[in-house]
Each structure stands twice: as C-alpha cells, then as structure tokens.
Amino acid sequence: QVQLVESGGGSVQAGDSLRLSCAASGLTFSTYSMGWFRQVPGKEREFVASIGWKGTTISYVDSVKGRFTISRDNAKNMVYLQMNSLKPEDTAVYYCAAARNSWKLTGPERADFGSWGQGTQVTVSS
C-alpha cells in the first residue's frame, strides 16, 4: 500500500525557514501528482501546494505564494516543501498527499488526493 512519511517540521521564529520532506513508497511515484496540505485544530484541512508528476505543473494557495516552494525528486521518490519567511499563521500540522489516480493533475480539492501521510507539526512563534 501507499506510504507517505513526512519529516522536517519543528518550532521556529517568524521569518525563519523550514524544509519539509515526504518519502513515498508503494506507488509508481513518477506518475503521481503530489501535494501538501495543512490543518489547525478546529479547521478543515487546507490546500497548500501541489506538483504534477513531471514537476512542471505547480500551484499554491495565495497565502504562501512567493514564500513556499514545492519540488520533487522522482529518482528518490521524494517531495519537498521549502518554507521561507514563515509567519505565525503558518502554524499547523502539514500533510503530504498523493493523487488519487496516476497521470492526473490535481486541483486544490482534498478529493483529488487518495493517500496521506501522518503529518508533521510546524509551529511559528512571533
């Protein structure tokens, strides 16, 4: 089965950077779009960024544009989220997700994604 394992979360100050990593297994990684979502207690899981299987189709939620960068390494079955200029409002549990179907570009909807990691906590203090 598909397994997604996130790492790289932590506690930082506003303005700092973090790089999240997601190791994927159990799927032909190079054929799946990938995404990052985040969730705070009491709120719905929010789309952050997605990347197509080739790495050339990328989208972000407006609130992170210019600060976050999603990337992937198909040779290593890894997807990354580089987060710069972090703000307290970026505090959340961040989840890695794989598209529900191969060879499909994803939108920001959770329903486009069929596999999820366990999440990694990011805390940004002011």
N, C-alpha and C positions, 0 to 999 in steps of 0.2 A: 504494500500500500504506500501511498504518498506520505513522505515525512518531510516536514519543514521545521528547521531548528534555527531560531533567531539568537543572536548574540550581539553584544556591544552596547547595551543600554547602560544607564548609570545616572548619577546625580551630578549636575554641573551648574555653573553660574550662567546668568543671562549673558549672551554674547559669545559663549563658548561653542565648541563644535563637538559632534559625536558622529561616529560612523557605525551604522547598524549593518550586520551581515545576516544572511539567511542561507543555510546549507540545505539543498534539496536532494532528495533521493526517492526512488520508487516511481519515477516518471522519466520520460524522454525529455529532459529539461529543455533542450534546444528547440523544442516545438511548442512550448507553452509560454504564453504571456504571464507575467508576474506582477504582483502589486504589493503595496504597503498600505495598511490601514492603521488607525489609532482609535483608542477608546478611553474615555474617562468615566469614572463611576457615575451612574445615573443617566448617561447619554448613550446614543446609538453609536455604533462603530462607524468611524468616518473615513472615507477615502482620502489617501494622501498622495499616492503616485502610482503609476503603472508603466510597464515597459513591454513592448511586443517581443516576440521570440527572437527577432533579429537584432533587437536593441535599438532600432531606428525610429520606432513609434513610441513616443513618450508623452505622458500627460501628468499634470499636477493639479491639486486643489489650489485655488487662488492664494490662499493664506500662506503657502510655502514657496510659491514661485520666486525664483531669484535667490532663495536661501538653501533649498534642498535639491539634491541631485540623485536620481535613481540610475543605477547602472547594473550590468550583469556580465558574468564571465561564463559563457556556455561550456568552456573546456573544464571548468571547475565546478559546474552546477551550483553557482553562487549568484545571489542578487544582493545588491548593496543599497543603502540609503545614506548618503552623506548629508549631514545636517549642520549647517553653519548658521551663525547669528541666532542662536537659539533664544527663544522667548519663554517666559513662564507659561504662556498659553499653549506651548508645545508639549507641556507635561501630559503624559498619557502612557498607556500600555500600547506598544507598537507591535502589529501583527504582520507577518509575511503571508502572502496568499498566492496560490497558483490558479490559473484559469480553469474553469470547469471542463473545457474541451481544448484539445490541441489545435494548432493552426487557427486560433480565434483571437482577434484583437479584443481587448476588454474596454468597457467603459468604466465609470466610477461606481457602478452598482455592485453591491455585495453579491447579488445573484449571479454575476459573471464569474465568480470565483468558487471553486469547489473544494479546495484543500487549504487548511490554515495551520499556522504554527501555534505554539503555546503562548507567544508574546514575550516581549522584553520591556521592562519599565524604563521610561525616560522621565527624569524629574529635573526641571529647570527652576532654579530659585533666583529671585531678583536681588 
